[in-house]
Amino acid sequence: MTGPRFAHLTGRPMWERCDHAGTRIEGTPAAVVLAPKGATIDGSTPPSPADYAAWLARLGSAVVLACPPDQCTDAHVVLAEPGKPLSIRTPAGWLPMPMPRPAPAATPAPGLDFTPVAPPPVPSAPDAIALDPLGRCWLLDRIGRRLLLLAPDFRVQAVVPIPHDIKPNGFACSAFGLVVSDLASPRLVVQPWGGSWRGYAPPDLADRRIVAITADPAWPEAIALVEGGPERWQLLRVGPTGAVLHTLPMATAPLQLILTAANRLLVGEVSHRPGDPLPYLFREYTLAADSVEAERGFAVRSFDGRALWLERDCDGTRVMASTAAGARALYAREAELDGSGVVETWALDSGIFGCRWHRLFLDLCLPADCAVSIEAKTADDLPPFEIRRAARLPADRAGDVRPAAIDDPWPPLGSRIADETEGWVALGVADRRTARADVALAGSVGERPSDDPLAAVRQPSAPPPAGMVTLEYLLTPPAGRYLWLRVRLSGSRRQGPSLFALRATFPRPSLLDYLPAYWRSDPAGADATERALALFEGWMTEMDQRIDVLPQLLDPNLVPAEALPWLGDFLALGFDARVREGVRRELLLNIAELYRARGTLPGLGKLLSILAEAPVQIIEGFRLRRPTAAFVGTALVGPALELGGSESTLAAGSLEDWEQELAGAHAALTLRRALENQPCPARDPDDPLPDDALIAFYRRHAHRFTVIVPRARCDTLAAVLDLAIERNKPAHTLHRLCWLDAGFRVGSASLVGISHLGPVDRAQPAVLGSAVLSTFTTLHRGRHAESDGRYPYFKPMNPWEASP
């Protein structure tokens, strides 16, 4: 029985093209969830102007100062609040700090009859504080219109004046430069590090102002919040490439800003008075190149509104909020949600006239007190352009502008008006399955857009979110080429369903097709017979589909990444966890040849070339031995001649790397003990490398070989190659790796004669005359293989283009 095809709808680009009402998109992988309830925050009323002014008056900033080495283990949090001295967080709460000391007064120059003007005093209450990329502390003095750079001892090291036509408000430091917001006009003024001041003022901000600003010295962009009413709040992003203005979705009264990553912004929503024990809510936003997308929600209690900062420790990075007694960490919490939401899909195209759609699979997280219902509609033709309607955007993209329906290249919606009931059929009860139970059954994919139909089969897939299940529905609408789906989500105030993906199968298989035509002669009887056979069709179709995809599990090019260990075990091949997926597939493709040549020079060279992703060469030690005599033609000259190298270098190279390190550590320990009058303990430690006649004999007479790897040295790759050599080389052999990250080869797989490599683990730059040949120099392309067939064939390539 031929398996059905799948039409997929998943990912943010697809979900954004759907029609949303009371829903939004968040997370990775993208999920459709319920939007926050209206314009209220946590069930409370929108803040009054007095409430917002109270928070705005206390808005400050804080930095985390690392202590000098060997002085203490904890970092200090320094807070700057407008109109108050700097404060430092202690176990007893926030305590005032000694003010920064002014710079030393300048002395009169010899021969001059006037005294230089003394610098203005350091402000007793700095208005803002920030750290630059070098860890230096900066203060903002609004009255003096200047920025103060502090030395590690909190002495004023430098003063940077702000342009006279600027009324400074907020201040921050980014990796790009110093950033100051202007109250006189809605703009940001930036002084790039080592540059001059420049302003950024979008033309449509003439009647508005910037109320908050944030930046981080680790990331280039600075973010400013531009005031407005509901759905009018905007973010001004300033970086090395210029300024960009974006609408801030799902914001009613935003104020506090903090960057938690280069593309992540946390925004606080004013909902009550500062210091109130009620939860103060935050919303995380993703800063895309062309938009701002709302994500998860957070909260904290007793926030006083002064500052937010990032604390990094062994457990990761936490966002901290100031309180009257110290600080508290933010915790995950969503605002009150709408009780229900609807998402309507665009047309899923089967490409078959009168197609009978079969099953629908939904990947979602469904809490116990939440529900999902599905409605479906089919047709053989798309609605005319004149009656098509534009899809409503999700709540987290409400400020964006979508093109008119007639210019939209995506398939249209199936309804002419919102919540249309004509032609829509409610689906029955769903069958609960394990997460993504049907993915392995997809013989082909009808996905828009879909660059590679087998990408989901070959590439590793992320594990499903915890608690995700797959619901299976039977599609019962009439036959039609196009299918539209309407998903209704129902939840509570605190949680709701999370819809990740949906997949519809087509065409519907029928066991009636395998019976004689007599059983289809009567339409009524045929329908009853087909319904009865449908009880067995589901599991029989699934078994046939699983049998159809079995060849993919035996093909190294098509087997899913999670099944590669299974296929390796089937072929008695174990994978090193440090080897990437592409190398594993190459090993499986060549496993028969590798087994036939295991333990031989060609087999080991082939294995190492696959692991190193470069043409590895193996030089046996006996080829480096000097002849006992030198000849010129047929005349005996005398003892053998050698250019470079010596027996001492050969002896020095007899020790392994770990042995050399151990011997060096023992020698250093012995020397330190010799300098002590009464070393403790009195007895010297034993030599960690005792003389062993058997080991010395083995090292002197064992067969040696050198593996030349045309790659830059990488510790991980070196460990993988060493393990592979130890498990596949012949017994009683010693090996050494030589990395060609600072030398060159002549040809693609050849050597000029046989030269002594010495004890070094990498080649040195080659010199031809007085010119130094770089690492990419190649003389002639060489032969593809040795004429005597002892060396494997390697395709010529530039080894320095490969990555470990």
C-alpha positions in Angstrom: 0.0 0.0 0.0 1.5 3.3 -1.1 1.9 5.7 1.8 0.3 9.2 1.8 2.1 12.4 1.3 2.4 15.1 4.0 1.7 18.9 3.9 3.6 20.5 6.7 3.1 23.8 8.5 5.7 24.7 11.1 8.2 27.4 11.9 7.9 31.1 12.5 7.8 32.2 8.8 4.8 29.9 8.2 2.9 30.7 11.3 3.2 34.4 10.7 1.4 34.1 7.4 -1.6 32.6 9.2 -4.6 34.6 10.5 -4.3 35.2 14.3 -6.9 36.3 16.8 -5.8 36.4 20.5 -2.6 34.4 19.7 1.1 35.1 19.3 4.3 33.2 18.4 7.1 32.6 20.8 10.2 30.5 21.4 12.4 28.2 19.4 11.0 26.0 17.9 8.3 28.6 17.3 5.0 27.8 19.0 1.5 29.5 18.7 0.3 30.4 22.2 -2.4 32.6 23.7 -1.7 36.3 23.8 -1.8 38.4 27.0 -5.2 39.6 28.0 -6.0 43.0 26.5 -4.1 46.0 27.7 -4.0 45.0 31.4 -0.9 43.8 33.3 -1.5 40.8 35.6 -5.2 41.7 36.0 -4.6 45.2 37.1 -5.6 48.5 35.5 -3.2 50.4 33.2 -0.9 52.7 35.2 -1.8 56.3 35.8 0.6 59.1 34.7 1.5 59.6 38.4 2.5 56.0 38.7 4.7 56.2 35.5 6.3 59.4 36.7 7.2 57.8 40.0 9.1 55.0 38.3 10.7 57.4 35.8 12.0 59.6 38.6 13.8 56.6 40.2 15.2 55.1 37.0 18.9 54.7 37.4 21.6 52.2 36.3 24.0 49.7 37.9 27.2 47.9 37.0 29.0 44.8 38.3 32.7 45.6 39.2 35.1 42.7 39.3 37.5 42.8 42.1 41.3 42.9 41.5 43.0 39.4 41.6 43.9 37.9 44.9 41.7 40.4 46.9 38.3 38.8 47.1 36.1 36.3 45.4 32.9 38.3 44.9 32.1 41.1 42.5 30.5 44.4 43.7 27.3 45.9 42.4 27.4 49.7 42.2 24.2 51.6 41.7 23.7 55.1 40.5 20.3 56.8 41.2 19.5 60.3 40.1 20.0 62.9 42.9 21.7 60.4 45.3 25.3 59.3 45.9 26.6 56.0 44.5 25.5 52.9 46.4 27.1 49.5 46.8 25.3 46.3 47.5 26.3 44.6 50.8 24.7 41.8 52.8 23.2 44.6 55.0 21.6 46.3 52.0 22.6 49.3 49.8 25.3 51.5 51.5 26.6 54.9 50.2 30.0 54.7 48.6 32.9 57.3 49.0 32.7 59.7 46.1 35.3 59.5 43.3 38.3 61.6 44.0 38.9 64.6 41.7 41.9 64.7 39.4 45.0 66.3 40.9 45.1 70.1 40.3 47.4 71.3 37.6 50.6 73.2 38.7 51.6 76.5 37.0 54.0 76.2 34.2 57.5 77.8 34.8 57.7 81.4 33.5 53.9 82.0 33.3 52.2 84.6 35.5 48.8 83.0 35.7 47.4 79.9 37.5 45.6 77.3 35.3 41.8 77.0 35.8 41.0 74.2 38.3 38.8 71.4 36.9 35.2 71.4 38.0 34.5 69.3 41.0 33.3 65.7 40.8 29.5 65.6 41.1 28.2 64.4 44.5 25.3 62.5 42.9 26.2 61.0 39.4 23.1 60.4 37.3 24.2 57.2 35.5 27.0 54.7 35.6 28.3 52.3 32.9 31.3 50.0 32.0 33.2 50.1 28.8 34.6 47.1 26.9 37.9 47.4 28.9 36.1 47.2 32.3 36.6 50.9 33.1 33.8 52.8 34.9 32.1 55.9 33.5 29.8 58.4 35.2 27.3 60.8 33.7 27.1 64.4 35.1 24.0 66.0 33.6 24.5 69.4 35.1 28.2 69.6 34.0 27.4 68.1 30.6 30.3 65.7 30.8 31.3 62.1 31.2 33.8 61.0 33.8 36.2 58.1 33.3 37.3 56.6 36.6 40.6 54.8 37.3 40.6 51.5 39.3 41.1 53.5 42.5 38.0 55.6 41.7 40.1 58.7 40.9 38.9 60.7 37.9 41.2 59.7 35.0 39.6 61.6 32.1 36.7 64.0 31.4 34.8 63.8 28.1 32.6 66.9 27.5 29.2 66.4 25.9 28.3 68.7 22.9 26.8 72.0 24.2 23.5 71.6 22.2 22.6 68.3 24.0 20.5 68.0 27.2 21.8 64.6 28.4 19.3 62.2 30.0 20.3 58.5 29.7 23.8 57.1 29.2 25.3 53.7 28.3 28.4 52.1 26.9 28.3 49.6 24.0 31.1 47.9 22.1 30.6 50.6 19.5 31.1 53.6 21.7 29.6 56.0 24.3 25.8 56.6 23.9 23.9 59.5 25.4 20.1 60.2 24.9 19.1 63.8 24.3 16.1 65.4 26.1 16.1 68.5 24.0 15.2 66.5 20.9 14.4 62.8 20.4 17.8 61.5 19.3 20.8 59.5 20.4 24.3 60.9 20.4 27.1 58.5 20.0 30.9 58.9 20.2 32.5 55.8 18.7 35.6 54.7 20.5 38.4 56.8 19.1 35.9 59.0 17.0 33.8 62.1 17.3 30.2 62.7 18.4 27.5 61.9 15.9 23.7 62.0 16.2 20.9 59.6 15.2 17.4 61.1 15.0 14.7 59.4 12.9 12.5 62.0 11.2 9.2 60.8 12.6 10.1 61.4 16.3 9.7 65.1 16.3 6.9 65.3 19.0 8.2 62.4 21.2 11.1 61.7 23.6 13.5 58.9 24.6 12.7 57.7 28.2 15.2 54.9 28.6 18.4 53.5 27.1 20.5 50.4 27.5 23.6 48.9 26.1 26.2 46.3 27.0 30.0 46.6 26.4 30.0 43.0 25.0 27.6 43.8 22.1 27.6 46.6 19.5 24.0 47.9 19.6 22.5 50.4 22.0 18.7 50.3 22.5 16.5 53.3 23.3 12.8 53.3 24.3 10.8 56.0 22.5 7.6 57.0 24.4 4.1 56.7 23.1 0.6 55.3 24.0 -0.6 51.7 23.6 0.7 50.3 20.3 2.9 53.4 19.8 6.0 52.4 21.8 9.0 52.0 19.7 12.7 50.9 20.0 15.5 52.9 18.4 18.5 50.6 17.7 21.9 52.3 17.1 25.0 50.4 16.1 28.0 50.5 13.7 25.7 50.3 10.6 23.3 53.1 11.6 20.0 53.5 13.4 16.8 51.5 13.0 13.3 52.1 14.4 11.0 49.3 15.3 7.5 49.1 16.9 7.5 47.4 20.3 4.6 44.9 20.3 2.6 43.9 23.3 3.7 46.9 25.3 1.4 49.1 27.3 3.7 51.0 29.8 7.3 49.9 29.2 10.2 51.5 31.0 13.1 49.4 32.2 15.4 48.0 29.5 18.3 45.5 29.7 20.1 43.5 27.0 20.5 39.9 28.0 22.2 38.9 24.7 23.2 40.5 21.5 19.7 39.9 20.1 17.7 39.6 23.3 16.1 42.5 25.2 14.2 42.5 28.5 11.5 45.2 29.0 9.7 46.0 32.2 6.1 47.0 32.3 4.9 49.6 34.9 1.9 48.2 36.8 2.0 49.6 40.3 4.0 51.8 42.7 7.8 51.2 43.2 8.6 48.7 45.9 5.1 47.1 45.9 5.3 43.4 46.8 3.0 42.5 43.8 4.8 40.9 40.9 6.4 43.3 38.4 6.3 41.8 34.9 8.9 41.8 32.2 8.7 40.7 28.6 11.6 39.3 26.6 12.0 40.3 23.0 14.1 38.9 20.1 15.8 41.6 18.1 15.6 40.4 14.5 17.2 42.3 11.6 13.9 43.7 10.4 11.5 43.3 13.4 11.1 42.9 17.2 9.4 39.8 18.3 7.9 39.2 21.8 8.9 36.0 23.6 8.8 34.7 27.2 7.5 36.6 30.3 9.3 37.1 33.6 8.5 38.7 37.0 10.0 39.9 40.2 8.5 41.1 43.5 9.3 44.3 45.5 11.2 45.9 42.5 12.0 49.5 43.4 12.6 50.5 39.8 16.2 51.8 40.2 18.2 49.3 38.1 18.6 45.9 36.4 21.9 44.1 35.9 23.3 40.8 34.8 25.1 38.5 37.3 27.3 35.7 35.9 28.3 32.7 38.1 28.9 29.0 37.7 25.2 28.4 37.3 24.9 30.8 34.3 23.7 34.3 33.9 20.8 35.8 35.9 19.0 39.1 35.6 18.8 40.9 38.9 16.5 43.7 40.0 17.1 46.2 42.8 15.0 46.2 45.9 15.1 48.3 49.0 16.9 45.5 50.9 19.3 44.5 48.1 18.3 42.6 45.0 16.2 39.7 43.7 16.5 37.5 40.6 13.8 37.4 38.0 11.7 34.2 37.6 9.7 33.0 34.6 6.1 34.1 34.6 3.6 35.1 32.0 1.0 37.9 32.3 -2.6 37.0 32.5 -3.7 35.3 29.2 -6.7 35.5 27.1 -9.1 32.5 27.7 -9.1 31.6 24.0 -7.5 32.3 20.7 -7.8 31.2 17.1 -5.3 30.7 14.3 -6.5 30.0 10.7 -4.1 28.6 8.2 -3.5 29.5 4.6 -4.4 27.0 1.9 -2.5 23.6 2.0 -2.2 22.5 -1.6 -2.4 18.7 -2.4 -2.1 19.3 -6.2 -4.9 16.7 -6.7 -8.3 17.7 -8.0 -11.0 16.3 -5.7 -8.4 15.1 -3.2 -9.7 13.2 -0.2 -7.6 14.4 2.8 -6.8 11.7 5.3 -5.3 12.5 8.7 -4.1 15.5 10.7 -1.3 15.5 13.2 -0.8 18.3 15.7 2.4 18.7 17.7 1.6 20.7 20.9 1.9 20.9 24.6 -1.5 20.6 26.2 -1.8 21.2 30.0 -4.5 19.4 31.9 -6.9 22.4 32.1 -6.5 23.4 28.4 -8.2 22.2 25.2 -7.8 22.4 21.4 -10.6 22.1 18.8 -10.1 21.9 15.0 -12.3 23.0 12.1 -11.5 22.1 8.4 -12.6 23.4 5.0 -11.8 22.2 1.5 -12.3 23.4 -2.0 -10.9 22.8 -5.5 -10.5 26.5 -6.3 -9.0 29.4 -4.5 -11.1 32.4 -3.5 -11.1 35.2 -6.1 -8.7 38.1 -5.4 -11.6 40.5 -4.9 -12.9 38.7 -1.8 -9.7 37.7 -0.2 -8.9 39.2 3.1 -5.5 40.0 4.7 -4.5 37.8 7.6 -4.4 39.4 11.0 -0.9 39.5 12.5 0.0 37.7 15.7 0.0 39.8 18.9 3.8 40.0 19.0 3.9 41.5 15.4 0.9 43.8 15.7 2.8 46.9 14.7 4.1 45.4 11.3 2.5 46.2 8.0 1.4 43.2 5.8 0.9 43.7 2.0 -2.5 43.8 0.6 -4.1 40.4 -0.2 -4.0 40.9 -4.0 -0.2 41.4 -3.8 0.4 38.5 -1.4 2.2 35.6 -3.1 1.3 33.2 -0.3 -1.9 31.1 -0.6 -5.0 32.9 0.7 -7.2 32.2 3.7 -10.3 30.2 3.3 -12.7 32.6 5.0 -14.0 35.9 3.6 -14.7 37.3 7.0 -13.4 36.5 10.5 -15.0 33.5 12.2 -16.9 32.5 9.1 -18.9 29.3 9.7 -20.1 28.5 6.1 -18.2 25.4 4.8 -16.3 24.7 7.9 -16.5 21.2 9.4 -15.6 20.4 13.0 -13.3 17.4 13.4 -14.0 14.7 15.9 -12.2 13.4 19.0 -8.4 13.3 18.7 -6.2 10.2 19.3 -3.2 11.0 21.6 0.1 9.8 20.2 3.7 10.1 21.3 5.6 13.2 20.1 6.3 13.3 16.4 5.1 9.7 16.0 4.3 10.3 12.3 7.5 12.1 11.2 9.3 8.9 10.2 6.3 7.9 7.9 6.6 10.9 5.6 7.4 9.6 2.2 7.4 13.1 0.6 6.9 16.6 1.9 4.6 19.3 0.7 6.1 22.2 2.6 6.1 25.9 1.7 8.8 27.0 1.5 10.8 23.7 1.2 14.2 24.0 -0.3 15.1 20.3 0.3 12.3 17.7 0.8 14.7 15.3 2.5 16.3 17.9 4.8 14.2 16.9 7.8 15.1 13.3 7.1 18.9 13.7 6.8 19.6 16.6 9.2 19.6 16.1 13.0 16.3 17.2 14.5 16.1 19.0 17.9 14.6 17.0 20.7 10.9 17.8 21.2 10.0 20.1 24.1 9.2 18.5 27.4 5.5 17.5 27.6 4.9 17.7 23.8 2.4 15.2 22.4 1.0 14.6 18.9 -2.8 14.6 18.5 -4.2 12.7 15.5 -7.5 13.7 13.8 -9.4 12.1 11.0 -10.1 14.8 8.3 -13.8 14.5 7.4 -14.6 17.5 5.1 -15.6 16.9 1.5 -13.0 16.2 -1.2 -11.1 19.2 -2.5 -7.6 20.1 -3.7 -7.1 22.8 -1.0 -7.4 22.4 2.7 -7.8 25.2 5.3 -7.6 24.5 9.1 -8.9 26.6 12.0 -7.3 25.8 15.4 -9.1 27.1 18.5 -6.9 27.2 21.7 -8.5 27.4 25.1 -6.6 27.9 28.3 -6.7 29.5 31.8 -5.3 32.8 33.1 -1.9 31.3 33.7 -1.3 28.7 31.0 -2.5 27.6 27.6 -1.7 25.2 24.8 1.5 25.6 22.7 1.0 24.6 19.1 4.3 23.8 17.3 3.4 22.2 14.0 0.6 20.5 12.1 0.8 18.0 9.3 -2.0 16.8 7.0 -1.8 13.6 5.0 -3.2 13.0 1.5 -4.7 11.2 -0.4 -6.7 8.9 1.8 -5.9 5.3 1.3 -8.7 2.8 1.2 -8.7 -1.0 1.6 -11.8 -1.0 -0.6 -9.5 -0.5 -3.6 -8.0 -3.9 -3.0 -11.4 -5.6 -3.2 -13.3 -6.6 -6.4 -15.3 -3.8 -8.1 -18.5 -5.5 -7.0 -18.1 -4.0 -3.5 -18.2 -0.5 -5.0 -21.2 -1.0 -7.2 -23.6 0.3 -4.7 -22.6 3.8 -3.4 -24.4 3.4 0.0 -23.0 0.0 0.5 -19.5 1.0 -0.6 -19.5 3.8 2.0 -20.5 1.5 4.8 -17.9 -1.1 3.7 -15.2 1.6 3.5 -16.1 2.8 7.0 -15.8 -0.7 8.4 -12.5 -1.3 6.7 -11.2 2.0 8.0 -10.9 0.3 11.4 -8.0 -1.7 10.1 -6.7 0.7 7.5 -4.9 2.9 10.0 -2.4 0.4 11.4 -2.0 -1.4 8.1 -1.1 1.8 6.3 1.3 2.7 9.1 3.0 -0.7 8.9 3.4 -0.3 5.1 4.9 3.1 5.5 7.4 1.9 8.1 8.4 -0.9 5.7 8.7 1.7 2.9 11.1 3.8 4.8 13.3 1.0 5.9 15.8 1.4 3.0 16.4 5.0 4.3 17.6 3.5 7.6 20.2 1.5 5.7 21.5 4.3 3.5 24.2 6.4 5.2 23.2 9.4 3.0 19.6 9.3 4.1 19.5 7.8 7.5 18.3 10.3 10.2 21.1 11.6 12.4 19.6 10.0 15.5 19.7 6.6 13.8 23.4 6.8 12.9 24.5 5.0 16.1 22.0 2.2 15.4 23.3 1.7 11.9 26.9 1.8 13.1 26.1 -0.9 15.7 24.5 -2.9 12.9 27.8 -2.8 11.0 29.9 -3.2 14.1 31.2 0.3 14.0 31.3 2.5 17.1 31.4 6.3 16.8 33.6 8.7 18.8 31.4 11.4 20.3 33.8 14.0 19.1 33.3 13.2 15.4 30.8 15.3 13.5 27.9 13.9 11.6 29.3 14.2 8.1 32.4 12.1 9.1 30.2 9.4 10.6 28.3 9.1 7.3 31.6 8.9 5.4 32.8 6.1 7.7 29.6 4.1 7.1 29.9 4.6 3.3 33.5 3.2 3.4 33.1 0.6 6.1 33.5 -2.4 3.8 36.7 -1.1 2.3 38.0 -0.2 5.8 37.4 -3.6 7.2 39.1 -5.4 4.3 42.2 -3.2 4.6 42.3 -2.9 8.4 45.8 -3.0 9.8 47.4 -2.2 6.5 49.1 1.0 5.3 46.3 1.8 2.8 43.6 1.0 5.3 45.0 3.1 8.1 45.6 6.0 5.6 42.0 5.8 4.4 40.6 5.8 7.9 42.7 8.7 9.1 41.9 10.7 5.9 38.2 10.3 6.6 38.6 11.4 10.2 40.8 14.3 9.4 38.8 15.3 6.3 42.1 15.8 4.5 44.5 13.5 2.6 46.6 12.1 5.3 50.0 10.5 4.4 51.9 7.9 6.4 55.7 7.7 6.2 57.3 4.5 7.6 60.4 4.9 9.8 62.6 2.5 7.8 62.4 4.9 4.8 64.2 7.6 6.9 67.2 5.4 7.8 70.5 6.6 6.4 72.4 4.2 4.0 75.7 2.9 5.3 77.7 4.4 2.5 77.4 7.2 -0.1 77.9 6.7 -3.8 78.3 9.1 -6.7 77.4 7.0 -9.7 79.3 3.8 -9.1 82.1 5.3 -7.1 82.2 4.8 -3.3 82.6 8.2 -1.6 82.6 7.1 2.0 80.3 7.1 5.0 76.7 8.2 4.4 76.0 11.9 4.1 73.1 13.7 5.8 71.9 17.3 5.5 70.4 18.4 8.8 69.4 16.2 11.8 71.6 14.0 13.9 71.5 10.9 16.0 70.9 13.1 19.1 67.7 14.4 17.6 66.6 10.9 16.9 67.3 9.9 20.5 65.4 13.0 21.8 62.4 12.0 19.8 62.2 8.6 21.3 60.1 9.8 24.2 56.4 10.4 23.9 55.0 13.8 24.6 53.5 12.8 27.9 56.8 11.3 29.0 58.7 14.4 28.1 56.2 16.5 30.2 56.5 14.1 33.1 60.3 14.1 32.9 60.4 17.9 32.8 58.1 18.2 35.8 60.3 15.7 37.8 63.4 17.6 36.9 61.8 20.9 38.0 60.7 19.4 41.3 64.2 18.0 42.0 65.7 21.4 41.3 63.3 23.2 43.7 64.1 20.7 46.4 67.8 21.2 45.9 67.4 24.9 46.6 65.7 24.2 49.9 67.8 23.8 53.1 65.4 21.2 54.6 63.0 20.0 51.9 59.9 18.3 53.1 59.6 15.3 52.8 63.3 14.6 53.2 63.3 11.7 50.8 63.5 12.6 47.1 60.6 11.3 45.0 61.3 8.4 42.7 61.9 8.9 39.0 58.5 8.5 37.3 60.2 7.0 34.3 62.4 4.2 35.6 64.9 2.5 33.2 63.4 -0.6 31.8 65.5 -2.7 29.5 62.4 -4.2 27.8 60.9 -0.8 27.2 64.2 0.6 25.9 64.5 -2.4 23.6 61.0 -2.0 22.3 61.5 1.7 21.7 64.7 1.1 19.9 63.6 -1.6 17.6 59.8 -1.1 17.2 58.5 -0.2 13.8 57.9 3.5 13.6 55.8 5.6 11.3 54.8 9.3 11.0 51.3 10.4 10.1 51.4 13.7 8.2 48.1 15.6 8.6 47.6 18.6 6.3 45.6 20.5 8.8 46.2 23.1 11.5 46.6 21.3 14.8 43.5 20.9 16.9 43.5 19.1 20.3 40.2 17.4 19.6 41.2 16.1 16.2 44.6 15.0 17.6 42.8 13.0 20.3 40.5 11.4 17.7 43.4 10.5 15.4 45.5 9.1 18.2 42.7 6.9 19.4 42.0 5.6 15.9 45.7 4.8 15.3 46.0 3.0 18.6 43.0 0.8 17.8 43.9 0.1 14.1 47.7 0.0 13.8 49.7 -3.2 13.8 51.1 -4.3 17.2 54.6 -3.3 18.3 54.6 0.0 16.4 55.1 3.5 17.4 53.6 6.6 15.7 53.9 10.4 15.7 51.6 13.0 14.3 53.0 15.8 12.1 50.7 18.7 11.4 51.3 20.8 8.2 49.9 24.0 9.6 53.1 25.9 9.0 54.7 24.3 6.0 54.0 23.2 2.4 53.8 20.1 0.2 55.1 19.6 -3.3 52.2 18.3 -5.3 49.0 17.0 -3.8 50.3 13.7 -2.4 54.1 13.4 -2.9 57.4 14.1 -1.2 60.7 15.2 -2.7 62.8 12.3 -1.9 62.7 11.0 1.7 63.9 13.5 4.3 64.4 13.1 8.0 61.4 14.6 9.8 63.0 14.8 13.3 61.2 15.1 16.6 59.1 18.1 15.7 55.3 17.7 15.5 54.8 20.2 12.7 56.6 21.4 9.6 58.3 24.7 9.5 58.0 27.4 6.8 59.9 26.5 3.7 62.6 28.8 2.2 63.4 28.8 -1.5 66.4 31.0 -2.1 65.7 34.1 0.0 61.9 33.9 -0.3 59.7 32.3 2.3 57.1 30.0 0.9 53.8 30.4 2.7 51.4 27.7 3.9 49.3 27.8 0.7 52.3 27.4 -1.7 52.1 24.3 -3.9 54.6 23.3 -6.5 53.1 21.2 -9.3 49.9 19.2 -8.8 51.7 15.8 -8.6 50.4 12.4 -9.4 47.1 11.1 -8.2 48.5 7.8 -6.9 51.8 6.0 -6.4 52.7 3.9 -9.4 53.3 0.8 -7.3 49.8 0.9 -5.7 51.0 0.9 -2.1 49.4 4.3 -1.3 45.7 5.0 -1.6 44.3 7.5 -4.0 43.3 10.8 -2.5 41.4 13.4 -4.4 43.5 16.6 -4.7 42.2 19.3 -2.4 43.4 22.3 -0.4 43.8 20.9 3.1 43.8 24.3 4.7 40.2 24.9 3.7 38.9 22.0 5.8 37.7 22.7 9.3 38.1 20.3 12.2 
